[in-house]
Amino acid sequence: MKKLIINVILFLSMAVYAENADYIVDKKGNGDFTNIQDALNKIPADNSEQKIILVKNGVYEEKLFIESSNIALVGESKDSVIIKYAMLRKNWMKNHDKQYGASVVNIGEGTENVTLANLTVWNNYGTLYGDNDHQYAIYGMGTKVILLHCNVIADGADTISLWPEEGGMFYHSHCYFEGHVDYVCPRGWCYITDSKFYGHNMTATLWHKGIDSEDAKFVINDSYFDGKPGFPLGRHHYDAQFYLLNCVFSENMADLPIFWPESPNAHEWKWGERHYYYNCQRIGGDYDWFADNLETAKGSPKPEEVTAKWTFNGKWDPEGEMPSVLPFAFLPIPQNGEYLDESPQELKWIPSRNAESFNVYFWKSKYPQALKQGAKLKSGSNAPGEPIYIGNQKEPVFKTATLEPNSTWYWRIDEVIDGKPVEGKLWHFTIRK
């Protein structure tokens, strides 16, 4: 009888807090599986519909193979779901003729629409054995790979290596990347926004290969770079195209432009030097080589035109197709802190995977003038004003009235989950004209 009562309580608890996920992995045994690979193996090779695998908090010492498309691997908490494995590439290559399998997370050839979200991936070989040679955290041969709110760390070079043969398309938002030489090194098209980088090497942080198309590019927006004193920004052995907009470099960054290394592996620059910057700043003083030159890029794009959709030449709109996989609303449009010249505005966001409806709050700053560019949100007695409740709605979009110029506006989306509101993050934007 006691066992029956316990089972009923557990059932009711699961019913009340049911997750919108196809499979749940829990090391403690309260899910469908106790390890992640078993859940991945349940998804058929020809999978055509979005499948969500929710990973509960814990340390999972596994090497993963993702060999089906349309998979979202989502952690319960970014810092508390840790997938780690110690693997040195040269050790793997002693018995294999391909690099696939030399990583913690391995994404198979031909896969598409693979999302990793709200978790940490760590190749800890260097910590265990003191060797900082090439050791992948993520190695991928597929395309349309998305990382959201992830920590991606390796104790050696090439932390995240997304390397399909013909070049692929990759989107990363609100992530932390850490490693040694060339630790973020995509092939093809890649867009990264609102992320942080930390390098342990004196060779390069970024690397890009874009030889398959003159339009292939690596775009980084609104991100922060740091590392050991003297860390360099980037290099490339092949034709490449870099765009860095609204980025901040720490005082530790070396006075060394993105460069062409002298090495046997270097190839001719068919399309010349293509390193473009806009509104980038270094703490402690700027270097001349990252002065604004965006207008010299092909087509002379304006800063507001350099979006994810633009990066992929309209072949992929990851922000427009973003799956609802995180446990909170994210990807606000306008971007948090953005400065705009147009009014009214259409506010949009990506719902959490469990959202039932949305309580919308929207209000004007109590200050008579707009926040200056780069200003931080204040709290306490200098709070921006009392939130104004607009209403509850089902659609993840809200159109404002015409907004006065030179004004800052705040908005918050409280999602209703299991009938209860969950307070969301505070976002803001400024109307200049």
N, C-alpha and C positions, 0 to 999 in steps of 0.2 A: 504493500500500500504506500509506504514511504517513497519507494522508487517511482511509483506511478505519479505521485504528487510532484516529485522533483522533475520528472519528464514533462508534465503538463506546464509547470512554471517555465521550464526552458523553452517549450514550444511557444507559449504566449510571449515570452521575451523576444524570441526571434521574429514573431509576427509583428510586434510593436516596432522593432528596430530593423525590419527587413531591409536589406541592401539591394540596390539595383545592380546586381552583378550576376554573371552566368555561373561563375565558380568562386568559392572562397577558400583561400589557403590560410591555414592557421597552425603554427607549430604546436599549439597546445591541444590540438585535436577537436576544436569546435567548428571546423569548417568541412568542406568537401574533401580536402587533401591536406597533408602535413608538409608537403614540399611543392615547390613551384613547377618543376619540370613535369610532374605527373598531371597537373592541370593543363599545361601547354600541350601535352600529348593527347588530351581528350578532344582537342580541336582538329577537325579533319583538314587534310592537306588542301582541299578545294574550297575551304571556307569562304563564303561571299558576304556574310553579314557580320556586323560589329559584335565582337565577343569581349566581355569585360571579365578579367580575372582580378579579384580583389585580394591583396596580400595583407594579412593582419600583422601587427607589430611583432618584430623579432629579428634575429640575425639568421639569415639563410645562407649557409656555406654550400653554394651550388654553382656549377657551371651550367648556364642555360642555353638552349637551342630553340630559337623561334623560327619555325619553318612553315608557318601558315600565314596568310594575309588577314587583315582586318581584326587585329588583336590589340587590346589595350591592357597592359599590365600595370595595375594601379596599387600603390601602397596606402595603408591606413594613415601613415604619417611619414613625411619626407625624411626626418632624421631618425625615426625609430624602426623603419623597415630598411634593413641593410642586407644587400645581396653581395657577398664577397667570396672571392676565390683567388688563390695565389697561383699565377701562371706566367712564366717568362716565355716570350715568343721563341727565342732560340732553342729553348728546351723542347717546345712543341715541334719545331721544324726538324729536329733530329730524327723523328719517326714519321713525319708527314710531309707531303709535297705541296700542301696549300695552307695558307694562314687561317682559314676558316676553322674554328675550334680552339684558337689560341687565346680566346678572350673570356671574360666573365659572362657577358651576354653576347651571343652570336646570332646574328640575324641573317637568315638564309637567302640565297640567290633567288630572284624572282618574286620575293615577297613585296607586298605593298600595304600601306596604311597600318603601320606598326607604331603604337604609342606606348611610351614609358612615362609614368606620371607619379609624382608624390612619393618618391623613394630614393634610396642611395645605392649606387653601384660602385664597388671598390675592388680593385685588383691590388692586394696587399703583399705581393711578392717581395717588394723592396723592404717593407717593414720587417718581414720575417727573416729575410736572407741577406739584406744589405746590398742588393744589386739593383741599380736603377736603369738598366737597359730596357728595351722595348717591352711593354707589358700592357695590353689592351684592357680597358674596362668594358668598352662596347666596340665590337667589330661588326660591320654590316655590309651585306651584298645586295640588299633590297633598296627600294626607293619609297618616298613619302613617309619618312621616319620622323615622328614627332616626339620631342622631350618636353615635359611640362613640370615645373617645380621639382626638379631632380638635382641631386648631388652626384657628379660623375668624377671619380677620383681614381688615379693610378699612381703607383710609386715609381713610375718610369715614363718612358716616351710613348707618344701616340695614344693618349688616354682614350679619346673617342675617334675611331677611324671608320668612317662610313665610305666604303670604297667599291661600289659596283663598277664593273669593267667599263661601262659606257658613261659613267657619271650619273648621279641620282639627284633627288630633291629632298631637302631636309629642313625642318623648322624646329627651333628650340626657344622656349620662353621661360623666364624666371628660373634659370638654372645656375648651378655653381660648378665650374670646371677647374680641376687641379691636376697638375702633372709635371713632366719634365719636357724634353725636346719635342716641339711640334705637337703639343698635347691636344689641340683642337685642329683637325686636319681633314676637312671634307674634300671629296672629289665631285665636281659638278656644280650644283646650285645649293646654297645654304643661307638661311636667314636666322639670325640670333638676336633676341631682344631682351632687355631688362635682366641681364645676367651678370655674373661675376666670374673673374678669371684669376687664378693664382699659379704662378710658375716658379719652379725650383731650379731653373737652368739658365745658362748664359748663351744659349744658342738661338732659340725662337719660341714664341708662344703660339702663334698662328702659322698655318701652312695651308696652301690651296693648290689644287690641280684642276685646270679647266681647259684642257687641250681639245676636248671633243667638240666644243662649240665656242665661238667668239663671244657669245652672250652668257656663258657660264660665269657665275659670280658668287662671291662670299660677302654677305652684308651683315654688319653688326651695328645695332642701334641701341642707344640708351643703356650702355653697359660700362662696367668698371673693371680696370685691369690693375693687378698688383702682382708682386713677386719678390724674390730676393733682390737685394740691391744690385742694379746693373742688368736686370732682365730685359731682353730685347723683345720688340713687338712681333716681328714675323719675317718669314722668308718663303721662297718657293723655287723648286727645281724645274718646274714646267711653267708654261703660260698660265697666268692666273689673273684674277681681277678682284681687288679688295675695295669695299666701301665701309668706312667707319663714320657714323653720324652720332652726334650728341654723346660721345664717350668721354669718360674721365680716366686719366692715367695717374697712377700714384707717383710720388716723387722718386720711387725706386726704378722707374723705367729708364733705360739707357737712351742716350742721344744717338740712336741708330735707326735709320729708316728701314722699312720692309725691303729686304735685299735679295739679290740673286747669288746664291752660294757658288764658290768655285769648288766643284767636285766632279768626279767621273760620272755622276748620275744627273748632272745638270743638262738641260736641253735648251735649244735656241728659243728665244722669245719671238715667236712669229708675230704677235700683236703688240709688242712693246711694253713699256712700263705703264701699268694701270692701277694706281693706288690713289684712292679718292677719299677726301676727308671733308667733314662739315661740322662746325661747332664742337670740336674736340678740345679738351683742356687737360693740362698736366698740373697736378698739385706741386707748387714750388716754382712754376714757370713753364711756359710752352716752348717747344722746339719749332724751328721754322718749317721743318719738313712735313708737319701735319697741319699746316695752314689750310684754310678753306680753298678747295679747288674742284668742287663738285661740278661746276659749270664746264670743266674741261672733259668730263666723261661723255661717252657717246650719247647723243640726244640731249645733252645738257639738262639732265633732270633737275627739277626743283626738289628741295628737301622733303616736302610733304608728299611728293610722288614716289619716293623710295620706300615702298611698303613691301610686305611679304608677297602680295600678288604681283607687284611689279618685278620683284626679284626673279620670280619663276616665269616671267614673260607671259602671264595669263594662262599657263599650262596647268597651274595648280593654285588654288586659293585656300591655303590651310586655315586661315582665320575665319573664312566664310564657311568652311566645311568642318570646323572643329568639333570633335565628339565631346559630349558631356560626360566626363569621366572623373573629374576632381570632386572632392567632398564640399566644395564651396564655389560660389559664383566667381568667374574670373574673366580675363581678357576684356576689360572695359573699353568701349569706344564711345567718345573720344578717349585716347590713352590718358592714364592718370598723369596730371601735371601738364597736359598739352595746352598750347596757346593757339587760339583759333581766331579767324577773321570773319566767320560766317555765323549767322543766327537767323532762325531757330536751329537747334541741334537735335539730332536723333540719337538718343542714348541706347547703346546695345551692350549685351554681355552674354557670356556662355554660361548657362545654368549648371548647377551641380548635377550629378547623376541621380540624386534623390529628390530634387525640387518638385513640389506640387504646384506652387504659385509664388508670387513675389509681392512683398510690401515695398513700395517705392517711396523713398524720401529724397527730396530735392529742395535746396535752399541757397540763398545768396549769402556770401560772406558778410559779416557784420561790419567789416572795414569799408570805408568809403571808396577806396581805390583797389585796383586789382593787385594780386600778389606779383612781385617782380619776378622775372625769369630766374629760376634757380632757388627761389625762396622755399623754405620748409614749412610744412603745416605746423601750427602752434597748438598747444594744448593747455589745459588748466584754465587759469583766469583769462588767457588769451585765446580761448576756443573760438572757432570760426562762426559760432552762432548755433541756435537751437535747430535741430532737424525738423523739417516740415513734412508731415505725412501726406502723400499724394493719394494713395489708394492701393488696393490689392488687385493684381491682374495675373493672367495666365501667360501672356506673351513676354518674351525677354527683350522688349524694346519699349522706349518711352520717348515721345516727341515733346520737346519743350515749346513754350511760347517764345516770342521774340525777346531776346535778352539784351539788356542795355550794354553799351560799349564800356570798356575799361572796368570790367567787373569779374570777380572770381565766384564760381558756383561749385557747390558741393553736392554729392549724391551718394546714396547708399542703398543697396538692395538686400533686404532681409528675406531670405528664402523661408517659405513655409514647408517644413518637413515633418511628416507624421502629424500634421495638424498644428504644429507649434512653430512660431517664428524663430529663426536663428539669425542673430545679428551679423551683417556682412561688413566688409571692409569699407573704409571711407575713401572716396575718390574725389578728384576735383579737376576743373579745367578753367581757363581764363579766356574771356572774350576781349580782344584787343580793340576792335573797331565797332 
